[in-house]
Amino acid sequence: MKIVVLGGDGYCGWATALHLSARGHSVSIVDNFLRRQWDHELGAQTLTPIRHLTERLRIWKDVTGHEIEQFVGDVCDYDFLSAVIQETEPDAVIHFAEQRAAPYSMIDRKHAVFTQVNNVVGTLNLLFAIRELAPDCHLVKLGTMGEYGTPNIDIEEGYITIEHNGRSDVMPYPKQPGSFYHLSKVHDSHNIMFACKVWKLRATDLNQGIVYGTTTEEVALHEGLINRFDYDEVFGTVLNRFCVEAAIGHPLTVYGKGGQTRGFLDIRDTVRCIEIACLNPAERGEFRVFNQFTERFSVLEIAQMVKAAASKMGLEVSIGHIPDPRVEAEEHYYNAKNSKLIDLGLKPHFLSESLLDSLMNIALQYRDQIDTSLIPPHVDWRQTHNDHREKEGAPAGSNGFPKRQVASKAASNRVKQRLER
């Protein structure tokens, strides 16, 4: 298959691109490196030393013989994106190219607006490009379980049967997003569903849980292919944060009571789920939804598992409860369905002691590089402006965000020149 991975330099996108390339697919990566620039903006860096995308792809080719083409540009630039779709003629597009952190969207008005414009406009551009240039292409969009919120009923996979006043209908499952980021993903889902209805596109919405792990079979082939390990309060996931805190002897920072329960999955299952979706495409006109997670844990359960793993390594770890900076239920019912991907062949990797040990070992290996100022939460959902430690000298445009249009236009011209030759 010819597959384009939008956001292929990011955490999930990088692992996915390698996984698909290793299985013989013709893979292209599209990225504008905003994720790396957000590190500079926030004064935070991935704990693991990731290399530039060009060098990563060179190493991948040297190690495996497989070549992945890269296109540098912005999906919010329609001329650039449409040129990429026209050149690559993809069978599938994997859409990771969005601002994906809830805390980032809650920093202030600028970050909320940026998140929604970036995510919604980028997805709209993609829908139009597919309709006009590759109408049979299968869109695989990475959604989030956070679209559903935490309702007091079971969470179905995308749709629910409603009976009301003697009549019944199958309708999209009600959404209760918990941040401006999650709201942007809900809007994406609505736009994609509408495009499938009116243009007969085919799309799969993968509502993904919290992903953990840094290693896949492909990433492990060479140290230069190493993936991100984010631990800051904006982009770092709860398991990474707890492992880093345990490694330096900092109390594990459980928000509130710790009963917040979410779906989790291993990065190895993320890449396999995406492969399954590509190999089993939606029908024309179909907008289908899979809940992509393998296990459910509360924040406090994660903390207790990390504490136990650290104890076996001789580390003394305590669990601390701090006020929850988010507006969310700290104790709630949570039972989400997740059978569709398993029915299609997913064999889950469950969170094991060995996996926890590997994450702890990464935190210990790079312990000297841990910035403890990144641990306390600075983004409070209740405030309209938060101090997010913006680093002086960060590459930014006039609006305070990383520059994006110059690189995007240059990349767009490069693609157009290749098409004219």
C-alpha positions in Angstrom: 0.0 0.0 0.0 1.0 3.6 -0.5 0.6 5.3 2.9 1.1 8.9 3.9 1.8 9.5 7.7 0.9 13.1 8.6 2.9 14.1 11.7 5.4 11.3 11.1 8.1 12.9 13.2 6.1 12.8 16.4 5.8 10.1 19.1 3.1 7.9 17.6 3.7 9.0 14.0 7.4 8.0 14.0 6.7 4.5 15.4 3.8 4.0 13.0 5.8 5.0 9.9 8.7 2.6 10.7 6.2 -0.2 11.5 4.4 0.2 8.2 7.7 0.6 6.2 9.1 -2.6 7.7 6.1 -4.5 6.5 6.7 -3.5 2.9 4.4 -0.5 2.5 5.5 2.6 0.6 5.5 5.2 3.3 5.8 9.0 3.1 6.1 11.3 6.1 4.7 14.8 6.3 5.8 17.1 9.1 6.5 20.7 9.8 8.4 20.0 13.1 6.1 22.1 15.2 6.2 19.5 17.9 10.0 20.0 18.3 9.4 23.8 18.4 6.9 23.5 21.1 9.7 22.0 23.2 11.6 25.2 22.8 8.5 27.3 23.5 7.8 25.5 26.8 11.4 25.1 27.8 11.0 21.3 27.9 12.8 18.6 26.0 12.2 14.9 25.5 14.3 12.9 28.0 15.6 10.7 25.2 17.9 12.2 22.6 16.0 12.1 19.3 17.8 13.0 16.1 16.7 15.2 13.2 14.2 13.5 10.9 16.6 13.5 7.9 19.2 11.6 10.0 16.5 9.2 11.4 15.4 8.3 7.9 19.0 7.8 6.7 19.6 5.4 9.6 16.4 3.6 8.8 17.4 3.1 5.2 20.9 2.0 6.2 19.6 -0.6 8.7 16.7 -2.0 6.7 17.1 -1.0 3.1 13.6 0.6 3.2 13.3 4.3 2.1 10.7 6.6 3.6 10.2 9.9 1.7 9.7 13.1 3.7 7.7 16.2 2.9 8.3 19.2 5.1 5.3 21.5 5.3 2.1 22.4 7.1 -1.2 20.6 6.6 -2.9 24.0 7.2 -1.4 25.1 3.9 -3.8 23.6 1.4 -1.5 24.1 -1.6 1.2 22.2 0.0 -1.0 19.4 1.3 -2.9 18.9 -2.0 0.4 18.8 -3.8 1.6 16.0 -1.5 -1.6 14.0 -2.0 -1.4 14.5 -5.8 2.2 13.3 -5.9 1.9 10.3 -3.5 -1.5 9.0 -4.7 -2.1 7.3 -1.3 -4.2 4.3 -0.6 -4.4 5.5 3.1 -3.5 8.7 5.0 -2.8 8.4 8.7 -3.6 11.7 10.4 -1.4 12.5 13.4 -0.7 16.1 12.4 -2.5 17.9 15.3 -1.7 19.7 18.5 -2.4 16.8 20.8 -2.0 18.1 24.4 -5.0 19.1 26.5 -2.9 21.3 28.9 -1.3 23.1 25.9 -4.8 24.1 24.8 -5.7 25.4 28.2 -2.7 27.7 28.7 -4.5 30.8 27.6 -6.7 32.2 24.8 -3.9 32.1 22.2 -3.1 28.5 22.8 -6.8 27.5 22.7 -7.4 29.4 19.4 -4.2 27.9 17.9 -5.2 24.4 18.9 -8.6 24.6 17.4 -7.5 26.4 14.2 -4.6 24.1 13.6 -6.5 20.9 14.2 -9.8 21.7 12.6 -8.4 23.6 9.5 -5.7 20.9 9.0 -8.4 18.2 9.0 -10.7 20.2 6.7 -7.8 20.7 4.2 -7.2 17.0 4.2 -10.8 16.1 3.6 -10.9 18.5 0.6 -7.6 17.2 -0.8 -8.8 13.6 -0.5 -12.1 14.4 -2.1 -10.6 16.3 -5.0 -7.4 14.2 -5.7 -7.8 10.7 -4.1 -11.5 10.0 -3.4 -10.9 6.3 -2.8 -8.2 6.9 -0.2 -8.9 5.7 3.3 -8.5 8.3 6.0 -7.3 6.9 9.4 -7.6 9.7 11.9 -6.3 9.5 15.4 -9.0 10.6 17.8 -9.0 10.3 21.5 -11.1 8.5 24.2 -11.2 12.0 25.8 -13.9 12.9 23.4 -16.4 10.8 25.4 -15.6 12.2 28.8 -16.6 10.1 31.8 -20.4 9.4 31.5 -22.2 7.3 34.0 -23.1 4.8 31.4 -21.0 2.4 29.3 -19.1 4.0 26.4 -19.8 2.3 23.1 -17.5 2.3 20.1 -18.7 5.5 18.3 -22.4 4.9 18.1 -25.3 4.2 20.5 -28.9 3.0 20.0 -31.3 5.6 21.4 -34.9 4.8 22.2 -37.1 7.9 22.8 -40.9 8.3 22.8 -41.4 5.0 21.2 -38.9 5.4 18.4 -35.3 4.3 18.1 -32.2 5.4 16.1 -28.5 4.7 16.0 -26.7 7.9 16.7 -23.1 9.1 17.4 -22.2 8.6 21.0 -22.7 11.8 23.1 -19.5 13.7 23.6 -18.3 15.4 26.8 -14.9 16.7 26.0 -12.7 18.0 28.8 -10.5 20.7 27.2 -10.3 22.9 24.1 -8.0 20.3 22.6 -10.7 17.6 23.1 -13.3 19.9 21.6 -11.2 20.2 18.5 -11.1 16.5 18.1 -14.9 16.3 18.5 -15.2 18.9 15.7 -12.8 16.8 13.6 -15.0 13.8 14.1 -18.1 15.7 13.0 -16.4 17.1 9.9 -15.1 13.7 8.8 -18.5 12.1 9.4 -20.2 14.8 7.3 -17.6 14.4 4.5 -18.2 10.6 4.4 -21.9 11.3 4.2 -21.9 13.9 1.4 -18.8 12.9 -0.6 -18.8 9.1 0.1 -15.3 9.2 1.5 -14.0 6.3 3.7 -12.7 7.0 7.2 -11.8 5.3 10.4 -11.7 7.3 13.6 -9.4 5.6 16.2 -10.4 7.0 19.6 -7.1 6.2 21.3 -6.4 5.9 25.0 -3.2 7.0 26.7 -0.1 5.5 25.0 2.9 4.4 26.9 6.3 2.9 26.0 9.1 4.1 23.7 10.2 0.8 22.1 8.8 -1.1 19.1 10.5 -3.8 17.2 11.6 -1.3 14.6 12.8 1.5 17.0 14.9 -1.1 18.8 17.0 -1.7 15.6 19.3 1.3 16.2 19.9 3.9 18.9 19.4 6.6 16.3 15.8 5.5 15.9 14.9 6.1 19.5 11.5 7.6 20.2 10.4 10.5 22.4 10.0 10.2 26.2 8.1 13.3 27.3 7.6 13.9 31.1 6.7 17.5 31.4 3.2 18.5 32.7 2.0 19.6 29.2 3.0 16.8 26.9 4.2 14.1 29.3 1.7 11.3 30.0 1.0 10.1 33.5 3.2 6.9 33.4 6.2 8.8 32.1 5.8 11.5 34.7 5.6 9.0 37.5 8.7 7.0 36.3 10.7 10.2 36.2 9.5 11.3 39.6 10.4 7.9 41.0 13.9 8.0 39.4 14.8 11.2 41.2 13.0 10.5 44.5 10.2 13.0 44.0 6.8 12.0 45.4 4.5 10.8 42.7 2.2 13.7 41.9 -1.3 12.3 41.8 -3.9 14.9 40.9 -6.7 15.0 43.5 -8.0 11.7 44.7 -6.5 9.8 41.8 -9.7 7.9 40.8 -9.6 9.4 37.3 -9.8 6.3 35.1 -8.7 6.1 31.5 -7.9 3.6 28.8 -4.2 2.8 28.1 -2.3 0.9 25.5 1.3 0.0 24.6 2.9 1.9 21.6 3.4 -1.5 20.0 -0.4 -1.9 20.0 -0.8 1.6 18.6 1.2 0.8 15.5 -0.6 -2.6 15.1 -4.0 -1.0 15.4 -3.2 1.4 12.6 -1.9 -1.3 10.4 -5.1 -3.3 11.1 -7.2 -0.3 10.1 -5.2 0.2 6.9 -5.5 -3.5 5.9 -9.3 -3.5 6.6 -10.5 -0.2 5.2 -13.9 1.4 5.8 -16.4 1.1 2.9 -17.1 4.1 0.7 -19.3 6.5 2.6 -18.6 4.8 5.9 -17.4 6.7 9.0 -16.5 4.0 11.5 -15.2 4.4 15.0 -12.9 2.0 17.0 -12.0 2.6 20.6 -8.2 2.0 20.7 -7.1 0.9 24.1 -6.3 -2.4 25.8 -6.6 -1.8 29.6 -8.2 0.6 32.1 -6.4 2.0 35.1 -7.0 4.9 37.5 -4.2 7.4 38.1 -3.8 6.1 41.6 -3.4 2.5 40.3 -0.7 3.7 37.9 1.1 5.4 40.8 1.0 2.2 42.9 2.4 0.1 40.1 5.3 2.5 39.5 6.0 2.6 43.3 6.1 -1.2 43.4 8.4 -1.3 40.3 10.7 1.3 41.8 10.8 -0.5 45.1 12.1 -3.7 43.4 15.0 -1.5 42.1 15.8 -0.3 45.6 14.2 3.1 45.2 12.1 4.6 48.0 9.1 6.2 46.5 6.1 7.9 48.1 2.8 8.9 46.6 1.6 12.5 47.1 -1.8 14.0 46.3 -1.9 17.5 45.0 -4.9 19.7 44.0 -6.2 18.7 40.6 -5.4 21.5 38.1 -8.0 20.1 35.7 -11.8 20.3 36.0 -12.7 16.6 36.0 -14.4 14.0 38.1 -11.8 12.5 40.5 -13.9 9.4 41.1 -16.3 8.1 38.5 -17.8 5.1 36.6 -15.8 4.1 33.5 -16.6 1.2 31.3 -15.6 1.7 27.7 -16.0 -1.0 25.0 -13.0 -1.9 22.8 -13.8 -5.2 21.0 -13.7 -4.1 17.3 -9.9 -4.1 16.9 -9.5 -7.3 18.8 -12.1 -8.9 16.5 -9.9 -7.8 13.6 -6.8 -9.5 15.0 -5.2 -7.3 17.6 -3.3 -9.3 20.2 -2.7 -6.8 23.0 0.5 -6.2 25.0 -0.6 -5.6 28.6 1.2 -3.4 31.1 3.7 -5.8 32.7 6.5 -5.6 35.3 9.1 -5.9 32.5 7.6 -2.9 30.6 7.5 -0.8 33.8 11.1 -1.8 34.4 12.1 -0.7 30.9 10.5 2.7 31.4 12.1 3.1 34.8 15.5 2.2 33.3 15.1 4.9 30.7 14.3 7.5 33.4 17.3 6.3 35.4 19.6 6.3 32.4 18.9 9.9 31.7 18.3 11.0 35.3 20.9 13.7 35.2 19.0 15.5 32.4 15.7 15.6 34.3 14.4 19.2 34.8 12.6 19.1 38.1 10.9 22.5 37.4 8.8 20.7 34.7 7.1 18.4 37.3 4.6 20.7 39.2 1.5 21.6 37.1 1.4 25.2 35.9 -1.7 25.0 33.7 -4.9 25.5 35.7 -8.1 24.8 33.8 -9.9 27.4 35.9 -7.7 30.3 34.7 -7.7 32.1 31.4 -4.0 32.8 31.5 -1.3 30.5 32.8 2.5 30.9 33.2 3.8 28.1 30.9 7.5 28.9 31.3 8.0 30.2 27.8 11.6 30.1 27.0 13.4 33.2 25.8 14.8 33.0 22.4 12.3 30.3 21.2 11.7 30.4 17.4 8.4 32.3 17.2 6.3 34.2 14.8 4.6 37.6 15.4 1.8 35.8 17.2 4.1 34.2 19.7 3.9 30.8 18.2 6.6 28.9 16.3 7.1 30.1 12.7 5.3 27.8 10.2 4.4 29.5 6.9 7.8 30.1 5.5 8.8 26.5 5.7 5.4 25.4 4.5 5.5 27.6 1.4 9.0 26.5 0.5 8.0 22.9 0.9 4.9 23.5 -1.2 7.0 25.0 -4.0 9.4 22.1 -3.8 6.5 19.6 -4.3 5.0 21.6 -7.2 8.4 21.8 -8.9 8.7 18.0 -8.7 5.3 17.6 -10.2 6.1 19.9 -13.1 9.3 18.0 -14.0 
